C-alpha cells in the first residue's frame, strides 16, 4: 500500500505524459514497457 491519493497519481501521470509527449495512458505504458521500466 503506497498511501498516496488518486489525485497525486493523476498529477504524476499527467506530468509524465506531457514530458514524453504521450497522448494517452496506453502510449505511456508502451514507453515504459519498451524502455524496460515495467
Secondary structure, DSSP 8 states (H G I E B T S, - for coil): -----HHHHHHHHHHHHHHHT-SSHHHHHHHHHHTT--
